[in-house]
Amino acid sequence: MSDPEYTPSEEDVLLCRSRTIGIVKTVLEIDKNEFNIFDVGGQRNERRKWIHCFDEVTAVIFVAALSEYDQVIPRPFPSV
């Protein structure tokens, strides 16, 4: 990977993962249309940081790993 000539394979791209901390904005231009993509941390303590990203939103895309589609976020149990 440190080789300047390294080119990742399709498998490398599919298996890579990086934890999102905060908000990461990516701008894509496709056919003269600009798309602003926000990658936001999904951890509970990160959510308060990205709620403002939904102002003037026209579409939302949720992405989840196939290996994690059926997992739930642990919630603290209420004390009785």
C-alpha positions in Angstrom: 0.0 0.0 0.0 2.9 2.4 0.6 4.1 1.8 -2.9 3.4 4.9 -5.0 2.3 2.6 -7.9 -0.2 0.7 -5.8 -3.7 0.6 -7.2 -6.4 -0.9 -5.0 -8.3 -3.9 -6.3 -12.1 -4.0 -6.4 -11.9 -6.3 -3.3 -9.7 -3.8 -1.5 -12.3 -1.1 -2.1 -15.2 -3.3 -1.0 -13.4 -4.5 2.2 -12.1 -1.1 3.4 -13.8 0.7 6.2 -13.0 3.8 8.1 -14.9 5.0 11.1 -16.6 8.4 10.5 -16.0 10.9 13.3 -17.9 14.2 12.8 -19.1 15.1 9.4 -17.2 14.4 6.1 -18.5 16.3 3.1 -17.8 15.1 -0.5 -18.9 17.1 -3.5 -19.6 15.1 -6.8 -20.4 16.6 -10.1 -22.3 14.3 -12.5 -23.6 15.6 -15.8 -23.3 19.2 -14.6 -25.3 18.4 -11.5 -23.6 19.0 -8.2 -24.3 16.5 -5.4 -23.2 17.2 -1.8 -22.7 13.9 0.1 -22.4 14.0 3.9 -20.9 11.0 5.7 -22.0 11.4 9.3 -21.0 9.4 12.3 -23.8 7.0 13.3 -22.8 6.7 16.9 -25.3 8.0 19.4 -22.9 10.7 20.7 -22.2 11.9 17.1 -25.9 12.4 16.1 -26.2 15.9 17.7 -23.4 17.1 15.5 -25.1 16.3 12.2 -28.8 17.0 12.6 -28.3 20.5 10.9 -27.1 18.6 7.8 -30.8 17.9 7.0 -31.7 21.5 6.3 -32.9 21.8 2.7 -32.3 18.1 2.0 -34.0 16.6 -1.1 -32.9 13.0 -0.7 -31.5 10.7 2.0 -29.6 7.5 1.3 -28.9 5.1 4.1 -25.9 2.7 3.6 -25.2 -0.3 5.7 -22.9 -3.2 5.4 -24.6 -6.5 4.5 -22.9 -8.1 7.4 -24.5 -5.6 9.8 -28.0 -5.0 8.4 -29.8 -6.9 11.2 -27.9 -5.5 14.1 -29.5 -3.1 16.5 -28.0 -0.2 18.5 -27.7 -1.2 22.1 -30.0 0.9 24.3 -29.6 1.3 28.0 -32.4 -0.6 29.8 -34.6 1.6 32.0 -34.2 1.0 35.7 -37.3 -0.4 37.4 
